[in-house]
Amino acid sequence: MTRVAAVDCGTNSIRLLVADADPATGELVDLDRRMTIVRLGQGVDRTGRLAPEALERTFAACREYAAVIKEHGAERLRFVATSASRDAENRDEFVRGVLDILGVEPEVISGDQEAALSFTGATAELRGRDDLARPYLVVDIGGGSTEFVVGDDRVRAARSVDVGCVRMTERHLVHEAAVSDPPTERQIAAMRADIEAALDLAEKTVPLREARTLVGLAGSVTTVSAIAQELPAYDSARIHHSRVSRDRVREITEWLLRSTHAERAAIPSMHPGRVDVIGAGSLVLLAIMERTGAHEVVVSEHDILDGIAYKLAERLTC
């Protein structure tokens, strides 16, 4: 087993996985898995730039992660950055800061690369299961973008579109510099139209309706699962590979979009950083389920972060 460290920096959160990897099989044994809400994408959709305070929050998390990586003695580190840093004019500031702290340059990957890594991370454990028909449709609902990947043992088609929980919230649910509490029907309708247009775009590349199993990734989906199970606290073990019906997703989404900030914050499994963006993320999930006809979503805690680690393990044999 060889020790690897993977960092995934998205629009809303930054995450770390330190694991022991078997180079021959790609098997991963977690040693440390953590997530920090940094909102790197704060205001990017409006300004086109990474805000100074967002960069500092991200660098603070990187300093914490550097200590964890050193403590565990990881032999190889890969840092992948996605939607927000792809879009920003000043992404060079971000690259320099990460390089100074962690000693590696962040790979600002394309949406298609992001989709392929997410697919690898989400489906590696599912191979050989008879209860989940293939092909899979893996959807990774992030802060700034959503990745769609259809495949079985390998990726057949992938597409990234610019709808995510943070981007949709900032674009449609903010009024007078504050998130509407709760949003109006007009705001929700505009957001839904934006999501549907993005699904039209994704469907030009990815045969969304051909998939037999929908696999959902990232914080919006896992939080919906936690709410559906009425968990007293966020519990990764109970969320991983749980299944949530479309009717239950619709019920949760409708409640989230008519709830207040205080009501959402009172949900025991809700991360404070998701309180204002979970309604938008849940609506993206519901729209995908309705478009594809999926009766349920299989929720995975393993996603792009695990895909990065699997690829690190494969590279160790070269």
N, C-alpha and C positions, 0 to 999 in steps of 0.2 A: 504494500500500500504506500502511496506517495501523497504527501500533504499538499493540498492546493487551496488557494483563496480566490474567491470570485466576488466582484463588486458590481452591482447593477445600479446605476444612477438614472432615475427617471424624472418626470416632471414634478411629481408630488413627493416621492420618497427615494431614499438611498438605502440599499440593503447589502449585507455581507453574509457570505457563506464560507466557512472554513471547514474542509472535509478531508478525510482520507479517501483516496481514489485508487481503485485497482486499474492499472493501465491496460490490462488484457480484456477486462469485461466492462469497464466504465462504471462499476459499482461505486456508490458514494456512501460513506458513513459520516453523518454530520458530527462536527465537534462544536461549532458555534454558528448560529443563524440568528441574525438580528436585523431590525428595520428601524429607520429614523425618518420621521416626516420632516422634510426640509423645504418643501415648496420651491424648488429651484426654478420652476416655470412661472413663478409669480409675475404676472403682468406681461409675459413674453408675447402673448397673442396680440396685445394692444401696442406695446412699445417696440417689439422686435429685439429687445436686449435683456440680458440677465441682470436683475436688480442687485445692487451692492449687498443689501441685507440678505438676499437669497443666497448669494455666493458665500457669504460668511457663515451662514447656517450649514451650508454644504461642506465647507472646509472644516468646520468644527466637528462634524460627523466623521470626516475623513481622518482627522487626528485621533479620534476615539478608535476608529477601525484599524489604524496603523499600529496602535498599541496591542490590540487583540491579535492581529496577524503576527506581530513579533513574538508575543507570548506563546502562541501555538507553534511557531517555527515553520510556517508554510514555505514550501520550496519554490512555488511558482504562483504568481499573482496576475490576474487579468481584470482590468477595469473597463466596463462597457457603459457608455453613456448613450441615452436615447433621445426622445423627442425634443425636449426643451433645448438641450445643448446643440441639437442639429439645426434648430431654427434660428438661434440667436446670433446677432451681428458680432457680439463681443465674446464669442465662445473661446477665443484665444486666452482670455483672462482665466477662464475655468480650467483650460488645459494646463496652463502654467501652474496654477495653484495646486491641482491634483498631483502633478509631477513633483513639485517641491515637497509635498507631504508624504506621498506614498512611494515615490521613486519610479513610478510607471506612468506612461502617457495614456490618458483615457482614449479608448477607441470610440470615436463618435460614429456609430454604425448606421447603416441605412435601415429604412423600415423593413425591407425584405430580409436583411440579415437578422434583425430583431425578431421577425416572425419565425424564421427557421430555428433560432436558438430557443425560443419559447416552445416550439413544437417538440424539439428534442427533450427539453426538460420535463414537459408535461406528459409525454407518451412513453418514455423509456420504461416506466414501471407497468404500463398497461398491456405491453406485448404479451400475447399468449392467454389473455383473459377471454373466456368464452361468452361472458355476460355483456360485453361491450362490442357492438358490431362496428366494423370499419367500412368505409373510411371515417376518420375523425375530422371534426372541425374544431380546431383550437382557437379560442378567442382570448386575447390578452387585452383587457380594458385598463389602460393606463391613465395617467393624468392628462397627457397631451394628445395621445393617439391610441387607436385600437388596431391590433394586428389580427389578421384572419389567415389561418393556414389550414388547408385541406391536405390530408395524406394518410397513408397507412403505415408501412414500414419506413417510408421516406416522404419528404414534402413533394406534393404534386403541384400546388399553386399557393401563392402567398401574396398578400397585399396589406399595406399599412395605410390607414386613413386618419385624417386629423380630427377625430372626435375622441375626447377623453373626459374624465370627470371634472378635472380642473378647467380645461379649455371651455367645455360647455357651460360650466357654472359662471365663469368670468364673462363669457360672451352673451349669455342669456338671462342669468338670474341675479345679476348685480344691478342695483338701482341706487343712485346717489352714493356711490362708493361703499355700499354695504350689500351683502347677500340678502335678498328678499326673504321675509320671515312671516309666513311662508310665501312661495312664489305665486304669481297670478296665473290664471288659466291661459292668458295671452302669452306669458313668458314660457310656460310649459309647451304650448303649441308651437312656438317658434323653435324651441330646442328640439322638439320631436321632428319637425320638418328638416332641420339641419342633420339630425342623425339619419333620417330616411334617405336624404341625398347622399350621405356618405356610404350607406349600404348599397345604394344604386351603383356608386363608383366601385366599391369592393367587388360587387357581383360581376362586373365586367371582366375581372381577372380570375376570381375564385368562385368555383361552382358551389355556392353556399348550400343550395338545397339538395345536393347529392350526398352530403354527409349523413351517416347513420348514428353517430354519437357526437353530442356537443360537449366539449370540455372547456370550462371557464376558468380563467386565471386572474390573479392580482386582487388588490385590496377591496375593490368594489364588490367583486363576486364572492370572495371569502366572507365579507361582512354580511352580505345578504344571506349566506348560508348560516352564519352565526345567529342572525335575527330569526331565520326560519326555524331553527332548532331551539330558540329561546334559551340560549346558553347563558349561564350566570356570569361567565367571563369568556374572553376569547380563548378558544381551545383548539390549537392546530390539529391535534390528533383526531378530534371529532369532526373537524371541518374537512380534512383531507379525504378526498374520494366520497364525500357526502353527495347526495342527490337532492335537487330542489325542483319541484314541478313548476311548469310555466304559470299555472294558476296561482301558486304561492308567490312566485316572483312578482306577478301582477299586483297581488294584494299588498305586498310589502312596498312596492314602488309607489302605488297610489297613496299609501299612508305616509311614506317619507316625503312625498311632494306636497302634502297638505299639512305637514307637521311644522312645529316651530323649532328653532335652534335648541331651546331648552329641552323639548321632548326628545329630540334625536340624541342629545348629549346624555340623556338619562338612560339610554339603552346600555346595559351592562357590558356588552361585548364591543361597543363602539370606541374606536381610537379617536382621541380628541381632534387629531388632524384630519379626520374624515367627516366630521359632523356637517360641515357646510357643502361638501361635494358628493356625498353618498347618494343623494336624490338623483343627480345627473348620471352617476355611474350605474345606478340601478335601472334607470330608464334606457340607457344604452343596452344593457343586458336584455331587458324585456323586448326591445325593438328587434334585437337579433333573434331571439326565440320565436317571435311572431313571424319574422321574415322567413326563417328557415323551417318553421313548422315543428321545431324541437319541443317535445312534451316535457323534457326535463334537461337540466344541466348537471353534468358531473363536475364537481368542484375540486380543483387541484391546488394544493399549496406549493407544488413543484412547478416551476415555470422557467423564465429566462435565466434566473440565477443558477438553477440546476443545469440548464443547458450549457451555460458558460463553463461550469465545473466539469461536466461530461467532456466537453471539447478540450479542456485542459488535460484531462486524463488521456484522451486519445493522442494528443500532441506529445505526451511524455514518452510514447513508444517510438517516436520518429528520431 
